Amino acid sequence: MARLRNYTENPSDSLLPLGLLNFFIYGTMVIFAAFFQLYLLDVGMDKLEIGSLMAIAPLVSLIAHPFWRYLSDRTQNIRIILLIMLTGLLIAGHMVFKVDTYNMLYFTMILLYFFQSPLLSQSNSLILGYIEGTDLKFNTYRLWGSLGWTLLALGSGAVIDQVGHNGISLLFSVTLMLAIGSSLLLPSIRKTTNTPWIRTHEITRVLQNKYFIAFIVFGVLVSIPNAINTIFMPIFMNDLGSTRLEVGGAVFLSTLFEAGTFTLLHRYLKRRITYLMACITIVSILFALRWQLMSVASTPLQIIFIQVLHAVTFGGFFYVGTRLTALLLPRPLRSSGQAVYAFALSGLAFILAGFLGGWLFQSFGAVIMYRFGVTFTMFGAAGFAAMWYRIYKAGYSPIPLSEEP
């Protein structure tokens, strides 16, 4: 073990490339998330086509996640697996920006998502492997990722304004190559712990919990408009005459205060289920207010300021939702519950948002699209409020696993 971990004598210096790796991985993600829709718009795709193309990512991840995790567990060398993923993403990205037909674009996007979708979970596992047995903290390296996301969102917009829409392919390639270089500078490591696989029968038991299913349904209703905004907000800003720098500024402000929100919630939020249900109801109403403001926005600057609400709405919603998932399920099922929660609110909601949002935007415009978001969100908030009332009156405790049928 000492031979493999000779960096632990001065870990903060030896693991500087790990921070840089996280910085450039998150930077690559934000370049794609903020500007790729605009590239597709520039090359002639309509809003429904763009939405359907972005919606395939969660479907591909259902295959990609277990595939790369299986390879990681078999090789016990997550650093090499991550390096393969980054190289594959670089090649796939190059192909995406070179194809000239819709069918080929779909094929290359599936390939790109195959390498991209598990990248953050694999990089998190790599960080945990390196800091195991040291005094280093996971949040330190997660902060590097947040910096990469926020700074490159802003910087990339300025570059694309100068270079043109082809600047996104240049930035995507350069940032990925820097990520690959950072991974090559890391000391050797082999994965020393295995994360347990989620079993099918655990998922089945999670889905038998009526309270949890209701919680997921209402959560999806709130999450669909948020996913619609993630996909189409850059295009809406473009329609209002924004520059790419202004789009990057909107993404920058949306994440600037996220870390502070999580810190405050972790420190001050009570762990009682009724208290948390009330909180998620209030956050959902704030989401509805955010979409109402978006529906009446008429300038890019207004959208930039509205994006500041992202830290409170998105940050609060997912933090409180994660806490509630743990309280709604018995302890042995919590990991499976978190997996269902993450897929439903980030995967299923994103798939529906791509198609629904694209159709609404293409057929009726951004105003109607966001007002539909207000309606969806208020239905979700009403559902959470009903759950709060029922639990407040009747109480709730998850059924122990041994007592479940």
Buried (B, 14 or more C-beta within 10 A) or exposed (E): EEEEBEBBEEBEEBBBBBBBBBBBBBBBBBBBBBBBBBBBBEEEBEBBBBBBBBBBBBBBBEBBBEEBBEBBBEBBBBBBBBBBBBBBBBBBBBBBBEBEEEEEBBBBBBBBBBBBBBBBBBBBBBBBBBBBEBEBEEEBBBBBBBBBBBBBBBBBBBBBBEBEBEBBBBBBBBBBBBBBBBBEEBBEBBBEEEEEEBEEEBBEBBBEBEBBBBBBEBBBBBBBBBBBBBBBBBBBBBBBEBBBBBBBBBBBBBBBBBBEBBEBBEEEBEEEBBEBBBBBBBBBBBBBBBBBBBBEBEEBBBBBEBBBBBBBBBBBBBBBBBBBBBBBBBEEBBBBBBBBBBBBBBBBBBBBBBBBBBBBBBEEBBBEBBBBBBEBBBBBBBBBBBBBBBBEEEEBEBBEEEEEE
